[in-house]
Amino acid sequence: MGVAVWGRYSSHGGPPLGYTSHVMGAAAGLTVGLVVLKNFEQRLHEHYLWWAALALYTAGIAVAIFWNIFYY
């Protein structure tokens, strides 16, 4: 967040960064990490979290694919 404020209000001109893509990359990494990394002693709420992470990642990938296909 500090880098975004610094880049916006400083006089240093550079190529613009895609902060949205970095945030979505972090979200994708978090959801894939929750799905791939196994916990052998799962509680019930962890099982629900696993399915929620899988659904969120799948929905995000589907939105990205359809966005790239249909956005003009």
C-alpha positions in Angstrom: 0.0 0.0 0.0 2.9 2.3 0.8 4.5 1.6 -2.6 1.2 2.5 -4.3 0.9 5.8 -2.5 4.6 6.6 -3.1 4.3 5.8 -6.9 1.1 7.9 -7.2 2.3 11.0 -5.5 6.1 11.1 -6.1 7.7 12.9 -8.9 9.5 9.7 -10.2 8.0 8.8 -13.5 8.2 5.1 -14.3 6.1 2.5 -16.0 2.7 2.1 -14.3 2.2 -1.0 -12.2 -0.9 -3.2 -12.2 -1.7 -3.3 -8.6 -4.9 -5.2 -9.2 -3.0 -8.0 -10.9 -0.6 -8.3 -8.0 -3.5 -8.4 -5.5 -5.3 -11.0 -7.5 -2.1 -13.0 -7.9 -1.8 -13.0 -4.1 -5.4 -14.2 -3.8 -4.8 -17.0 -6.3 -1.7 -18.1 -4.5 -3.5 -18.1 -1.2 -6.4 -20.2 -2.5 -4.1 -22.6 -4.4 -2.0 -23.0 -1.2 -5.1 -23.8 0.8 -6.2 -26.4 -1.7 -2.8 -28.0 -2.4 -1.3 -28.1 1.1 -2.8 -30.9 3.1 -3.6 -30.9 6.8 -3.9 -34.4 8.0 -5.8 -33.5 11.2 -8.6 -31.5 9.7 -11.5 -30.1 11.7 -14.9 -29.5 10.2 -14.4 -25.7 9.6 -11.1 -26.4 7.9 -12.9 -28.8 5.5 -15.4 -26.1 4.7 -12.5 -23.6 4.2 -10.9 -26.0 1.7 -14.0 -26.3 -0.4 -14.5 -22.5 -0.2 -11.0 -21.9 -1.4 -11.4 -24.4 -4.3 -14.7 -22.7 -5.3 -13.2 -19.2 -5.1 -10.2 -20.2 -7.2 -12.4 -21.9 -9.8 -14.7 -19.0 -10.0 -11.8 -16.5 -10.3 -10.3 -18.5 -13.2 -13.6 -18.8 -14.9 -14.2 -15.0 -14.6 -10.7 -14.3 -16.0 -11.3 -16.6 -19.0 -14.7 -15.2 -19.8 -13.4 -11.6 -19.3 -10.6 -12.2 -21.8 -13.0 -13.8 -24.3 -15.9 -11.4 -24.2 -14.3 -8.0 -23.2 -13.8 -5.7 -26.2 
